[in-house]
Amino acid sequence: MADFITEFNKKKLLVCFSHYKKMEKLCNIVNHPLRQQILIYIDTHEQATVTELYTYFRIEQSAMSLHLKLLRGVQLLHNTPKGKNRYYTINYIVWDKLNQAINQYFIYPASKNVQ
C-alpha cells in the first residue's frame, strides 16, 4: 500500500502503512516466548552459536535455525562467521529503536498528546 497524505480536521495526517506493517511483523516475531528467551540468552552471553542455543533450549537444530532466521530477518540479530561456526549477537541499534517506539507509545499515549 502506498504512503499518502489525507486531510483530517484541517490538519495533515501522514500515514505510512508500510511502516506499520513492518512494525507489526517485528512485534509478532519478538512476541514469541522462545524467541524472547533466545534474545535474553544471547544478551546474557554476549554471543551464541546455533549449537549452543539448540542444546541449551533442547529443541531441534532446524527449529532453532528457523527462530534465528526470523530474528535476523527483522535485523534484531547480527550473524558473524568465525571458522566453521556462526556467532549471533544482538543488534542493539534496532533493539533500542524498537523499545523507544513501544515505550513512547505506552508512556505517552496519543490521547495525552492531543492539544
C-alpha positions in Angstrom: 0.0 0.0 0.0 1.4 3.4 -0.9 2.1 6.2 1.6 -0.4 9.1 1.4 -1.4 12.3 3.0 -5.1 13.0 3.8 -7.0 15.9 5.3 -8.5 15.4 8.8 -9.8 18.3 10.9 -7.8 20.8 8.9 -4.5 19.0 9.9 -2.4 16.9 7.6 -2.0 13.4 8.7 0.8 11.4 7.2 0.0 7.7 7.2 2.8 5.3 6.3 1.1 1.9 6.2 4.3 0.1 5.0 6.0 1.2 8.3 3.0 -0.1 10.3 3.3 -3.5 8.5 7.0 -3.7 9.3 6.4 -2.8 13.0 3.6 -5.4 13.1 6.0 -8.1 11.7 8.7 -7.1 14.1 6.4 -7.2 17.2 5.0 -10.5 16.1 8.4 -12.0 15.8 9.5 -10.7 19.2 6.2 -11.6 20.9 7.1 -15.3 21.0 8.2 -16.9 24.3 11.1 -18.9 22.9 12.4 -16.1 20.8 12.3 -13.8 23.8 14.3 -16.4 25.8 16.8 -16.7 22.9 17.3 -12.9 22.9 17.8 -13.0 26.7 20.3 -15.9 26.4 22.3 -14.1 23.7 22.2 -10.8 25.6 23.5 -12.5 28.8 26.2 -14.4 27.0 27.0 -11.6 24.5 27.1 -14.1 21.6 26.0 -17.7 20.9 26.2 -20.3 18.1 23.2 -22.2 16.9 24.7 -25.3 18.5 24.9 -23.6 21.9 21.3 -22.4 21.5 19.6 -25.6 20.4 21.5 -27.6 23.0 20.6 -25.2 25.8 16.9 -24.9 24.8 16.6 -28.7 23.9 15.0 -28.2 20.5 15.9 -29.5 17.1 18.7 -27.6 15.3 16.3 -26.9 12.3 13.7 -25.3 14.7 16.4 -23.1 16.3 17.7 -22.1 12.9 14.2 -21.0 11.9 13.8 -18.8 15.0 17.3 -17.3 14.4 16.4 -16.7 10.7 13.2 -14.8 11.8 15.2 -12.7 14.3 17.8 -11.9 11.6 15.1 -11.1 9.1 13.9 -8.2 11.2 17.5 -7.2 11.9 17.4 -8.0 15.6 20.5 -10.3 15.3 23.9 -10.0 13.7 25.4 -13.1 12.3 29.2 -13.3 12.2 31.1 -16.3 10.8 34.1 -17.4 12.7 35.8 -20.6 11.4 33.0 -23.2 10.9 30.6 -21.5 13.3 28.3 -18.5 13.1 28.0 -16.3 16.1 24.8 -14.5 16.8 24.8 -11.2 18.7 22.1 -8.7 19.4 21.7 -5.7 17.1 21.3 -3.2 19.9 20.6 -0.3 17.5 17.4 -2.0 16.2 16.5 -3.2 19.6 16.8 0.3 21.1 14.7 1.8 18.3 12.0 -0.8 18.9 12.0 -0.2 22.6 11.9 3.6 22.1 8.9 3.3 19.8 7.0 1.0 22.1 7.9 2.9 25.3 6.9 6.2 23.7 3.5 4.8 22.8 2.8 3.3 26.2 4.4 6.0 28.3 3.0 8.9 26.2 -0.3 7.6 24.8 -1.7 9.6 21.8 -4.7 10.7 23.8 -2.5 12.6 26.2 -0.7 14.3 23.3 -3.8 15.8 21.7 -4.0 19.6 22.1 
